[in-house]
Amino acid sequence: MYLEIVQMGNVCRCSAIDARTNIEVSIVAPATYSRYTMEQNAIRKLRRVLEQREQGGGGSGGTVA
């Protein structure tokens, strides 16, 4: 698993990438959050997406609004 955090003004984008499947998820959090908190939230989201894919619930991606 790879993790990347990029600060953009007063927010940070934290991405988690599964090395085996190349599935990537991202979260956006206030820059005041700890690195640990951002990483744990991104990891939880990645695990949830991977579990959904294993159960056959993986669609083509996210929702566009």
C-alpha positions as CSV (number, residue, x, y, z in Angstrom):
1,M,0.0,0.0,0.0
2,Y,1.2,3.5,-0.9
3,L,0.2,6.7,0.9
4,E,0.5,10.2,-0.4
5,I,-0.4,13.5,1.4
6,V,-0.5,16.8,-0.5
7,Q,-1.3,20.0,1.2
8,M,-3.4,22.5,-0.8
9,G,-4.0,25.6,1.2
10,N,-5.9,24.8,4.3
11,V,-6.8,21.3,3.3
12,C,-4.8,18.1,2.6
13,R,-5.6,15.4,0.1
14,C,-4.5,11.9,1.3
15,S,-4.5,9.1,-1.2
16,A,-4.1,5.4,-0.5
17,I,-3.2,3.0,-3.4
18,D,-3.3,-0.8,-3.2
19,A,-0.1,-2.0,-4.9
20,R,-1.7,-5.3,-5.9
21,T,-4.8,-4.0,-7.7
22,N,-3.8,-0.4,-8.4
23,I,-7.0,0.8,-6.9
24,E,-6.7,4.4,-5.5
25,V,-8.9,6.3,-3.1
26,S,-8.6,9.8,-1.7
27,I,-9.9,11.8,1.2
28,V,-9.8,15.5,1.8
29,A,-9.2,16.7,5.4
30,P,-8.4,20.0,7.1
31,A,-4.6,20.6,7.2
32,T,-4.9,20.8,11.0
33,Y,-5.6,17.0,11.2
34,S,-2.7,14.8,12.2
35,R,-0.9,12.8,9.5
36,Y,-1.9,9.6,11.4
37,T,-5.6,10.5,11.3
38,M,-5.6,11.3,7.6
39,E,-3.7,8.1,6.8
40,Q,-6.0,5.9,8.9
41,N,-9.1,7.4,7.2
42,A,-7.6,6.8,3.7
43,I,-6.6,3.2,4.7
44,R,-10.1,2.5,6.0
45,K,-11.7,3.9,2.8
46,L,-9.4,1.7,0.7
47,R,-10.2,-1.4,2.7
48,R,-13.9,-0.7,2.3
49,V,-13.6,-0.3,-1.5
50,L,-11.5,-3.5,-1.8
51,E,-14.1,-5.4,0.3
52,Q,-16.9,-4.1,-1.9
53,R,-15.1,-5.2,-5.0
54,E,-14.6,-8.7,-3.6
55,Q,-18.3,-8.9,-2.9
56,G,-19.1,-7.9,-6.5
57,G,-20.3,-4.4,-5.6
58,G,-17.5,-2.6,-7.4
59,G,-18.8,-0.4,-10.1
60,S,-16.9,1.8,-12.5
61,G,-16.1,4.4,-9.9
62,G,-17.5,7.2,-8.0
63,T,-20.5,9.4,-8.3
64,V,-20.6,12.6,-10.4
65,A,-22.9,15.3,-9.0
